[in-house]
Amino acid sequence: MLSLMRWLARRSLSNLQRLGALLGWLAYALSAVYRQRLAAHVAQAGFDAAVCRQAVAEAGRMVAELPWLWLRPVDRPLGPLVQWQGAERIEQALDAGRGLVLLTPHLGSFEVCAQAIAERWGQRTRLTAMYRPARQDWLRTLQETARARPGLATAPAALAGVRQMIRALRRGECVGVLPDQVPPEGMGVWAPFFGRPAYTMTLAARLVQQTGAAWLLIWAERLPAGAGWVLRVSEPAAPLPASAADDEALQLACASVLNDEMARLIAQQPGQYLWGYHRYKQPRRVHAATGEETGA
């Protein structure tokens, strides 16, 4: 499998994305569960069949470009393939020196965000990105090595990773989180997402609350024909609530704000959202001592 990944990594980005679109439709054709989930999530959010069709191809493009992104030599930067909108907001947050939490949904090419940030600001600060380790040994090793680039560190989605991110913020560094990822049981609250309760992480808000860090939204729009990506950085439309009747109510209010912010980003380019992701599933349990996820 690694040999295939290396071979794919040497193909052009445009060819990989064309192949990915075909693979996206193949996966859609072969899995009734995937078809039903994707269509139901698109409809739940109020979008039409055209968005559904685009999302099928874009999900395939997202997967197919991973070998190129993960196995690209360190001395071959993204460079002109990345355009920025709102980069000055990151500059301002770094100047403040109190840490920065960057949030992105499963929208566009979210893998590009971390690499592009590290390339642009890696000599000034480090970005620690949280990820969920794969179950397969070969893929987990690939994740860890491919994402370990200059200016970029990774933190597993476990208690040790949370502590790592808190330490990074207290040093005034950046961290990256996907707040629409379903957290393990006990690490989230049920909050509305496109009008339906979804188990939503409390981590993103707690990182801001516990460290006093700034927070911004970022996502990478995939341009057609392998032309690259536009990274869009924006301020949140609403602040996180500062108080509530109790901590549970506060975390629910914060999760609701974050879900609204993610929905606002998704509405900018709904065809590039990963609608096939099992967003409304029940959370997994975690090991009491380690915080590692267990079960199916």
JONORWO-V119284 format. One record per residue. N is the residue number from 0. RES is the residue in one letter. OMEGA is omega in whole degrees, -180 to 180 (none if undefined). D_FIRST is the distance of its C-alpha to the first C-alpha in Angstrom with 2 decimals. Layout:
n->N res->RES omega->OMEGA d_first->D_FIRST
n->N res->RES omega->OMEGA d_first->D_FIRST
This chain:
n->0 res->M omega->179 d_first->0.00
n->1 res->L omega->178 d_first->3.80
n->2 res->S omega->177 d_first->5.36
n->3 res->L omega->179 d_first->5.13
n->4 res->M omega->180 d_first->6.29
n->5 res->R omega->178 d_first->8.72
n->6 res->W omega->179 d_first->9.89
n->7 res->L omega->-178 d_first->10.62
n->8 res->A omega->180 d_first->12.34
n->9 res->R omega->177 d_first->14.71
n->10 res->R omega->178 d_first->15.93
n->11 res->S omega->180 d_first->19.13
n->12 res->L omega->-179 d_first->19.39
n->13 res->S omega->179 d_first->21.65
n->14 res->N omega->178 d_first->19.36
n->15 res->L omega->-179 d_first->16.47
n->16 res->Q omega->174 d_first->19.08
n->17 res->R omega->176 d_first->20.47
n->18 res->L omega->-179 d_first->17.19
n->19 res->G omega->178 d_first->16.85
n->20 res->A omega->177 d_first->20.38
n->21 res->L omega->179 d_first->19.67
n->22 res->L omega->177 d_first->16.70
n->23 res->G omega->179 d_first->19.10
n->24 res->W omega->177 d_first->21.71
n->25 res->L omega->178 d_first->19.51
n->26 res->A omega->179 d_first->18.66
n->27 res->Y omega->-178 d_first->22.38
n->28 res->A omega->-173 d_first->23.46
n->29 res->L omega->-175 d_first->21.45
n->30 res->S omega->178 d_first->22.38
n->31 res->A omega->179 d_first->26.09
n->32 res->V omega->179 d_first->25.71
n->33 res->Y omega->180 d_first->23.82
n->34 res->R omega->-177 d_first->26.48
n->35 res->Q omega->-179 d_first->29.29
n->36 res->R omega->-178 d_first->28.15
n->37 res->L omega->-179 d_first->27.51
n->38 res->A omega->-179 d_first->30.86
n->39 res->A omega->-179 d_first->32.71
n->40 res->H omega->177 d_first->31.60
n->41 res->V omega->180 d_first->32.54
n->42 res->A omega->178 d_first->35.85
n->43 res->Q omega->-179 d_first->36.50
n->44 res->A omega->176 d_first->36.30
n->45 res->G omega->179 d_first->38.72
n->46 res->F omega->-172 d_first->36.63
n->47 res->D omega->-176 d_first->36.76
n->48 res->A omega->179 d_first->34.60
n->49 res->A omega->177 d_first->33.89
n->50 res->V omega->178 d_first->32.09
n->51 res->C omega->-180 d_first->30.11
n->52 res->R omega->179 d_first->29.02
n->53 res->Q omega->-178 d_first->28.09
n->54 res->A omega->178 d_first->26.09
n->55 res->V omega->-179 d_first->23.91
n->56 res->A omega->-177 d_first->22.89
n->57 res->E omega->177 d_first->22.74
n->58 res->A omega->177 d_first->20.35
n->59 res->G omega->178 d_first->17.88
n->60 res->R omega->180 d_first->18.67
n->61 res->M omega->-179 d_first->18.13
n->62 res->V omega->-174 d_first->14.50
n->63 res->A omega->-180 d_first->13.81
n->64 res->E omega->-178 d_first->15.53
n->65 res->L omega->178 d_first->13.53
n->66 res->P omega->180 d_first->11.18
n->67 res->W omega->-178 d_first->14.59
n->68 res->L omega->-175 d_first->16.32
n->69 res->W omega->-173 d_first->14.12
n->70 res->L omega->176 d_first->13.30
n->71 res->R omega->179 d_first->16.71
n->72 res->P omega->-179 d_first->18.85
n->73 res->V omega->-178 d_first->21.52
n->74 res->D omega->175 d_first->24.23
n->75 res->R omega->-174 d_first->23.29
n->76 res->P omega->176 d_first->24.86
n->77 res->L omega->173 d_first->24.81
n->78 res->G omega->-174 d_first->28.49
n->79 res->P omega->177 d_first->30.14
n->80 res->L omega->-178 d_first->27.35
n->81 res->V omega->171 d_first->28.80
n->82 res->Q omega->-177 d_first->32.27
n->83 res->W omega->169 d_first->34.08
n->84 res->Q omega->179 d_first->36.65
n->85 res->G omega->180 d_first->38.38
n->86 res->A omega->-179 d_first->37.01
n->87 res->E omega->178 d_first->40.55
n->88 res->R omega->176 d_first->40.19
n->89 res->I omega->177 d_first->37.55
n->90 res->E omega->-178 d_first->39.87
n->91 res->Q omega->180 d_first->42.76
n->92 res->A omega->178 d_first->40.90
n->93 res->L omega->178 d_first->39.84
n->94 res->D omega->-179 d_first->43.44
n->95 res->A omega->173 d_first->44.62
n->96 res->G omega->-178 d_first->42.72
n->97 res->R omega->-179 d_first->42.24
n->98 res->G omega->-177 d_first->38.48
n->99 res->L omega->175 d_first->36.54
n->100 res->V omega->179 d_first->34.40
n->101 res->L omega->-175 d_first->32.27
n->102 res->L omega->177 d_first->31.34
n->103 res->T omega->174 d_first->29.09
n->104 res->P omega->176 d_first->28.15
n->105 res->H omega->-172 d_first->24.91
n->106 res->L omega->179 d_first->26.35
n->107 res->G omega->-180 d_first->25.09
n->108 res->S omega->-176 d_first->22.43
n->109 res->F omega->175 d_first->23.09
n->110 res->E omega->-179 d_first->20.29
n->111 res->V omega->-175 d_first->22.44
n->112 res->C omega->-176 d_first->25.49
n->113 res->A omega->-179 d_first->24.60
n->114 res->Q omega->-179 d_first->23.49
n->115 res->A omega->178 d_first->26.57
n->116 res->I omega->-180 d_first->28.89
n->117 res->A omega->179 d_first->27.68
n->118 res->E omega->-175 d_first->28.16
n->119 res->R omega->-174 d_first->31.62
n->120 res->W omega->-174 d_first->33.03
n->121 res->G omega->179 d_first->30.92
n->122 res->Q omega->-179 d_first->33.83
n->123 res->R omega->-178 d_first->36.13
n->124 res->T omega->177 d_first->34.21
n->125 res->R omega->175 d_first->30.88
n->126 res->L omega->174 d_first->28.93
n->127 res->T omega->-177 d_first->27.44
n->128 res->A omega->178 d_first->25.07
n->129 res->M omega->178 d_first->24.51
n->130 res->Y omega->176 d_first->21.14
n->131 res->R omega->-178 d_first->20.04
n->132 res->P omega->178 d_first->17.42
n->133 res->A omega->179 d_first->14.44
n->134 res->R omega->180 d_first->14.77
n->135 res->Q omega->-177 d_first->11.30
n->136 res->D omega->-176 d_first->11.60
n->137 res->W omega->-179 d_first->8.32
n->138 res->L omega->177 d_first->9.06
n->139 res->R omega->177 d_first->12.67
n->140 res->T omega->179 d_first->12.41
n->141 res->L omega->177 d_first->10.79
n->142 res->Q omega->-174 d_first->13.61
n->143 res->E omega->-178 d_first->16.20
n->144 res->T omega->-176 d_first->15.61
n->145 res->A omega->-178 d_first->15.03
n->146 res->R omega->179 d_first->18.10
n->147 res->A omega->-179 d_first->20.24
n->148 res->R omega->179 d_first->22.10
n->149 res->P omega->180 d_first->25.80
n->150 res->G omega->-176 d_first->27.96
n->151 res->L omega->175 d_first->25.22
n->152 res->A omega->179 d_first->24.72
n->153 res->T omega->178 d_first->22.95
n->154 res->A omega->180 d_first->24.59
n->155 res->P omega->180 d_first->23.10
n->156 res->A omega->-179 d_first->24.77
n->157 res->A omega->-177 d_first->27.05
n->158 res->L omega->179 d_first->30.53
n->159 res->A omega->179 d_first->29.47
n->160 res->G omega->177 d_first->27.80
n->161 res->V omega->179 d_first->31.01
n->162 res->R omega->179 d_first->33.13
n->163 res->Q omega->-179 d_first->31.01
n->164 res->M omega->178 d_first->31.59
n->165 res->I omega->178 d_first->35.29
n->166 res->R omega->180 d_first->35.73
n->167 res->A omega->180 d_first->34.09
n->168 res->L omega->-180 d_first->36.48
n->169 res->R omega->172 d_first->39.44
n->170 res->R omega->-180 d_first->38.65
n->171 res->G omega->-178 d_first->38.89
n->172 res->E omega->-180 d_first->35.19
n->173 res->C omega->170 d_first->32.97
n->174 res->V omega->179 d_first->30.61
n->175 res->G omega->-177 d_first->28.41
n->176 res->V omega->171 d_first->28.09
n->177 res->L omega->-173 d_first->27.02
n->178 res->P omega->176 d_first->30.14
n->179 res->D omega->174 d_first->29.15
n->180 res->Q omega->-178 d_first->26.40
n->181 res->V omega->-178 d_first->27.76
n->182 res->P omega->174 d_first->28.70
n->183 res->P omega->179 d_first->29.10
n->184 res->E omega->179 d_first->32.42
n->185 res->G omega->-179 d_first->35.34
n->186 res->M omega->-179 d_first->33.81
n->187 res->G omega->176 d_first->34.86
n->188 res->V omega->177 d_first->37.62
n->189 res->W omega->-177 d_first->37.93
n->190 res->A omega->-177 d_first->38.83
n->191 res->P omega->175 d_first->39.14
n->192 res->F omega->-172 d_first->36.33
n->193 res->F omega->173 d_first->37.48
n->194 res->G omega->-180 d_first->40.24
n->195 res->R omega->180 d_first->38.28
n->196 res->P omega->178 d_first->37.84
n->197 res->A omega->179 d_first->34.38
n->198 res->Y omega->-168 d_first->33.52
n->199 res->T omega->-177 d_first->33.49
n->200 res->M omega->172 d_first->32.76
n->201 res->T omega->-175 d_first->35.80
n->202 res->L omega->-174 d_first->33.87
n->203 res->A omega->180 d_first->34.16
n->204 res->A omega->-179 d_first->37.93
n->205 res->R omega->177 d_first->38.46
n->206 res->L omega->178 d_first->36.81
n->207 res->V omega->-176 d_first->39.41
n->208 res->Q omega->-174 d_first->42.22
n->209 res->Q omega->-175 d_first->41.74
n->210 res->T omega->-176 d_first->41.27
n->211 res->G omega->-179 d_first->43.29
n->212 res->A omega->170 d_first->40.40
n->213 res->A omega->175 d_first->40.45
n->214 res->W omega->-179 d_first->37.92
n->215 res->L omega->178 d_first->36.67
n->216 res->L omega->-180 d_first->34.45
n->217 res->I omega->172 d_first->31.72
n->218 res->W omega->-176 d_first->29.25
n->219 res->A omega->177 d_first->27.47
n->220 res->E omega->179 d_first->28.38
n->221 res->R omega->178 d_first->25.91
n->222 res->L omega->-177 d_first->27.94
n->223 res->P omega->172 d_first->27.55
n->224 res->A omega->176 d_first->26.06
n->225 res->G omega->-177 d_first->23.94
n->226 res->A omega->178 d_first->27.21
n->227 res->G omega->-173 d_first->25.97
n->228 res->W omega->170 d_first->27.22
n->229 res->V omega->179 d_first->30.57
n->230 res->L omega->-175 d_first->30.66
n->231 res->R omega->-180 d_first->33.57
n->232 res->V omega->-178 d_first->35.25
n->233 res->S omega->173 d_first->38.11
n->234 res->E omega->174 d_first->40.56
n->235 res->P omega->180 d_first->40.63
n->236 res->A omega->-179 d_first->43.31
n->237 res->A omega->177 d_first->44.68
n->238 res->P omega->172 d_first->44.84
n->239 res->L omega->177 d_first->43.59
n->240 res->P omega->-178 d_first->46.51
n->241 res->A omega->-177 d_first->48.23
n->242 res->S omega->177 d_first->49.99
n->243 res->A omega->-177 d_first->50.38
n->244 res->A omega->177 d_first->52.24
n->245 res->D omega->-176 d_first->49.74
n->246 res->D omega->180 d_first->46.23
n->247 res->E omega->179 d_first->44.70
n->248 res->A omega->179 d_first->46.51
n->249 res->L omega->-179 d_first->45.51
n->250 res->Q omega->176 d_first->41.79
n->251 res->L omega->179 d_first->42.09
n->252 res->A omega->180 d_first->43.94
n->253 res->C omega->179 d_first->41.38
n->254 res->A omega->179 d_first->38.44
n->255 res->S omega->177 d_first->40.38
n->256 res->V omega->-178 d_first->40.89
n->257 res->L omega->177 d_first->37.21
n->258 res->N omega->176 d_first->36.25
n->259 res->D omega->179 d_first->38.91
n->260 res->E omega->178 d_first->37.54
n->261 res->M omega->179 d_first->33.99
n->262 res->A omega->179 d_first->35.58
n->263 res->R omega->177 d_first->37.55
n->264 res->L omega->-178 d_first->34.50
n->265 res->I omega->-179 d_first->32.69
n->266 res->A omega->178 d_first->35.84
n->267 res->Q omega->180 d_first->35.50
n->268 res->Q omega->-173 d_first->32.46
n->269 res->P omega->180 d_first->31.76
n->270 res->G omega->179 d_first->29.49
n->271 res->Q omega->176 d_first->26.85
n->272 res->Y omega->-179 d_first->26.94
n->273 res->L omega->-176 d_first->24.18
n->274 res->W omega->179 d_first->26.61
n->275 res->G omega->177 d_first->24.08
n->276 res->Y omega->-175 d_first->23.66
n->277 res->H omega->-171 d_first->25.57
n->278 res->R omega->-173 d_first->28.24
n->279 res->Y omega->-177 d_first->31.07
n->280 res->K omega->173 d_first->29.46
n->281 res->Q omega->-180 d_first->31.05
n->282 res->P omega->175 d_first->29.84
n->283 res->R omega->175 d_first->28.07
n->284 res->R omega->179 d_first->30.12
n->285 res->V omega->177 d_first->29.65
n->286 res->H omega->-174 d_first->30.37
n->287 res->A omega->-175 d_first->33.97
n->288 res->A omega->-173 d_first->33.59
n->289 res->T omega->-175 d_first->30.31
n->290 res->G omega->179 d_first->29.90
n->291 res->E omega->179 d_first->26.27
n->292 res->E omega->178 d_first->25.45
n->293 res->T omega->177 d_first->25.67
n->294 res->G omega->-177 d_first->25.52
n->295 res->A omega->none d_first->23.72
